[in-house]
Amino acid sequence: MSTQMSMHGEIKEQHQKMKDMTLKGKFSYFWYYYRMHTLVILFVTALTAVFIYQVTHNKDYAFYAVVMNADTSRINDVEWCDAFAEYAQIDTDEFSLALDTSFMYSSTDISQYSISSMEKLLVMVQTRQIDVITADTEAFENYAQNELFLNLETALPKDVLEKYKDYLYYTDASTFGASDAAYEAGTEPPDPAQYVIDHHDPSSMEKPVPVGIYLPAGSRLSETGCYEYLELNETTYQGYPSEAVLGIPVTCEHLDTVLQFLSFLEA
């Protein structure tokens, strides 16, 4: 009982002190005694507001493109998405688009960022979020050998396939699983970088499969210069100059939009 009386008296005393203070003094007094409570309330309110916004404004993706190992200073993802949305007549009030340049891959980079980037890409492909992946030859061939891309002979309409026949990128299906087989046998897996392979030439392969399209020099993506560093640095892979290649993941759900994107790159 005495404790309650003491607390009541203290509260009454605090109110009396604030009664005689200026507005600035009242604010300073309040902030001194109640700032932690206020910050917690503000944090919870902000968190709730963000959650409600995300739930009420969440939109399905009409198209999601990954531009891997690109020079991000050369490409503006927002401008690209706006331009493609207008070209493909995609309602951005109802759907979202993404041109994601955050992904990196290098066989010699074992940093946490690189590993996380690879893991994120595989998860997004498995959950059917990505429609197109563009990468340099080394990165592209790594994922091609892991059977990440559609066979364009069966995926693309015949007229589109004919249109890009001189720009097709081939990988050799006879080497699929070679690394896994080596690990199972307890031997050192082959180093793909030591091979000499012309991915333009299917006749040099045992089981050639067209899984990508080399970006023509005049295409919109090439014109940005986001892969220009490959030529400037004279980057090679498997005995040939490294180039930018576009592929369609096996889990792609927006093939019609991908075809529109291919036309957009030439527009």
C-alpha positions in Angstrom: 0.0 0.0 0.0 2.8 2.4 0.9 4.5 1.5 -2.4 1.4 2.5 -4.4 1.1 5.7 -2.4 4.8 6.4 -3.1 4.4 5.9 -6.9 1.2 7.9 -7.0 3.0 10.8 -5.2 5.9 10.6 -7.6 3.6 10.7 -10.7 1.8 13.7 -9.1 5.1 15.4 -8.5 6.2 14.9 -12.1 2.9 16.3 -13.4 3.3 19.3 -11.2 6.8 19.9 -12.5 5.7 19.7 -16.1 2.8 22.1 -15.4 5.1 25.0 -14.8 7.5 24.2 -17.7 7.7 25.9 -21.1 6.7 23.8 -24.2 10.4 23.2 -24.9 11.0 22.2 -21.3 8.1 19.8 -21.4 9.4 18.2 -24.5 12.9 17.8 -23.1 11.5 16.4 -19.9 9.3 13.9 -21.7 12.2 12.9 -24.1 14.5 12.3 -21.1 12.2 10.0 -19.2 10.2 8.4 -22.0 12.5 8.3 -25.1 13.0 4.5 -25.0 9.3 3.9 -24.8 8.7 6.3 -27.7 11.4 4.8 -29.9 10.0 1.3 -29.3 6.5 2.5 -30.3 7.8 4.3 -33.3 9.8 1.2 -34.4 6.8 -1.1 -34.0 4.6 1.4 -35.9 7.1 1.7 -38.7 7.5 -2.0 -39.0 3.8 -2.5 -39.1 3.4 0.2 -41.7 6.1 -1.4 -43.9 4.4 -4.9 -43.6 1.0 -3.5 -44.5 2.4 -1.6 -47.4 4.2 -4.7 -48.8 1.1 -6.8 -48.4 -1.2 -4.3 -50.0 1.2 -3.2 -52.8 2.7 -6.6 -53.6 2.5 -7.3 -57.3 3.4 -10.4 -59.3 6.4 -10.2 -61.7 5.5 -10.1 -65.4 9.2 -10.4 -66.2 12.4 -10.9 -64.3 15.8 -10.6 -66.1 19.2 -11.3 -64.6 22.2 -9.5 -66.2 25.1 -11.3 -64.5 28.7 -10.0 -64.2 27.7 -6.7 -65.9 29.3 -3.3 -65.5 26.4 -1.8 -63.4 27.6 1.7 -64.1 26.6 1.3 -67.7 22.9 0.3 -67.2 20.0 1.8 -65.4 17.6 -0.9 -64.4 14.6 1.4 -63.7 14.9 3.0 -67.1 15.2 -0.4 -68.8 12.1 -1.7 -67.0 10.1 1.3 -67.9 11.1 1.1 -71.5 10.4 -2.6 -71.8 7.0 -2.2 -70.0 6.0 0.4 -72.5 7.3 -1.7 -75.4 5.5 -4.9 -74.2 2.5 -3.0 -73.0 2.8 -4.3 -69.5 0.5 -2.7 -66.9 3.0 -1.6 -64.2 0.1 -0.8 -61.9 -0.7 -4.5 -61.8 2.6 -6.1 -62.4 6.3 -5.6 -61.5 9.4 -6.0 -63.7 13.0 -6.4 -62.8 16.4 -6.2 -64.5 18.7 -7.5 -61.8 22.4 -6.7 -62.1 23.4 -7.8 -58.6 24.5 -11.3 -59.5 28.1 -12.2 -59.8 30.0 -15.4 -60.8 33.6 -16.4 -61.2 35.2 -19.8 -60.8 38.1 -18.2 -59.0 36.0 -16.1 -56.6 35.1 -18.0 -53.4 34.1 -14.9 -51.5 30.9 -15.0 -49.4 29.2 -12.6 -51.7 29.9 -14.8 -54.8 28.7 -17.9 -53.0 25.6 -16.2 -51.8 24.9 -14.8 -55.3 25.1 -18.4 -56.8 22.8 -19.8 -54.1 20.3 -17.0 -54.6 20.2 -17.5 -58.3 19.6 -21.2 -58.0 16.8 -20.7 -55.4 15.2 -18.1 -57.7 15.4 -20.4 -60.7 13.9 -23.3 -58.7 11.1 -21.1 -57.5 10.3 -20.0 -61.1 11.1 -16.4 -60.6 13.6 -15.8 -63.4 12.7 -15.5 -67.1 16.1 -14.6 -68.7 19.7 -14.8 -67.7 22.5 -12.9 -69.5 26.1 -13.6 -68.6 29.7 -13.8 -70.0 30.8 -17.1 -71.5 32.5 -18.5 -68.3 29.5 -17.9 -66.1 27.0 -19.0 -68.8 28.8 -22.2 -69.6 29.0 -23.1 -65.9 25.2 -22.9 -65.6 24.7 -24.5 -69.0 26.7 -27.5 -67.8 24.4 -27.7 -64.8 21.4 -28.0 -67.2 19.9 -24.6 -66.1 18.8 -23.5 -69.6 16.1 -24.6 -72.1 17.1 -26.3 -75.3 16.2 -23.5 -77.8 15.4 -25.9 -80.6 12.3 -27.0 -78.6 11.6 -23.8 -76.7 11.6 -21.2 -79.5 9.2 -21.0 -82.4 10.8 -22.1 -85.7 10.8 -18.6 -87.1 12.6 -17.1 -84.1 15.1 -20.0 -84.1 15.8 -19.4 -87.8 16.2 -15.7 -87.0 19.0 -16.3 -84.5 20.6 -19.4 -86.2 23.9 -17.5 -86.6 23.9 -16.4 -83.0 23.2 -19.6 -81.2 25.4 -20.7 -78.3 26.0 -24.5 -78.0 27.0 -26.6 -75.0 28.0 -30.2 -75.1 25.5 -32.4 -73.4 27.9 -35.3 -73.4 29.8 -33.6 -70.6 26.8 -33.0 -68.3 27.5 -34.4 -64.9 31.2 -34.9 -65.5 32.2 -33.1 -62.3 29.7 -35.1 -60.2 30.9 -38.4 -61.7 34.5 -37.4 -60.8 33.6 -36.6 -57.2 31.7 -39.9 -56.9 34.7 -41.8 -58.2 37.0 -39.9 -55.8 39.0 -38.3 -58.6 39.8 -34.7 -59.4 37.0 -33.1 -61.5 38.0 -31.7 -64.9 38.8 -28.0 -65.1 36.4 -26.6 -67.8 38.7 -23.6 -68.3 41.4 -25.9 -69.7 39.2 -27.1 -72.6 39.4 -25.4 -76.0 35.8 -25.1 -77.2 34.1 -22.9 -79.8 30.6 -22.5 -78.6 29.5 -21.1 -81.9 30.4 -24.4 -83.6 28.2 -27.4 -82.9 30.3 -29.7 -85.1 33.1 -29.6 -82.6 30.8 -31.3 -79.9 29.6 -34.8 -79.4 26.1 -33.8 -78.3 25.6 -30.1 -79.1 22.6 -28.4 -77.6 21.7 -24.7 -78.4 21.0 -23.2 -75.0 21.8 -19.5 -75.6 21.9 -16.6 -78.0 25.0 -14.4 -78.4 23.9 -10.8 -78.1 24.4 -9.1 -81.5 26.7 -6.1 -81.5 23.8 -3.7 -82.3 21.4 -5.0 -79.6 20.2 -2.6 -76.9 22.0 -4.5 -74.2 25.3 -4.6 -76.1 25.0 -0.8 -76.8 24.9 0.0 -73.1 28.5 -1.2 -72.9 27.8 -3.3 -69.8 29.8 -6.1 -71.2 32.4 -4.0 -73.0 35.0 -4.8 -70.4 35.2 -8.3 -71.9 36.7 -7.0 -75.1 38.7 -4.2 -73.5 40.4 -6.7 -71.2 40.7 -9.3 -74.0 38.9 -11.8 -71.7 39.0 -15.4 -73.1 37.4 -18.6 -71.9 38.1 -22.1 -73.3 40.4 -20.7 -75.9 38.0 -18.1 -77.4 37.0 -14.5 -76.7 34.4 -14.3 -73.9 31.1 -12.9 -75.1 27.7 -11.9 -73.6 25.1 -14.7 -73.9 21.4 -14.8 -73.2 19.6 -18.0 -72.0 16.2 -19.0 -70.8 16.0 -21.0 -67.5 14.2 -24.3 -67.7 11.7 -23.0 -65.1 10.7 -19.9 -67.1 6.9 -19.3 -67.0 6.7 -16.2 -69.2 8.1 -17.4 -72.5 5.8 -15.1 -74.5 7.3 -12.1 -72.6 10.8 -13.4 -73.2 10.1 -13.4 -77.0 9.0 -9.8 -76.6 12.2 -9.0 -74.7 14.2 -10.5 -77.6 12.4 -8.2 -80.0 12.9 -5.3 -77.6 16.6 -5.8 -77.6 16.6 -5.3 -81.4 14.2 -2.3 -81.4 
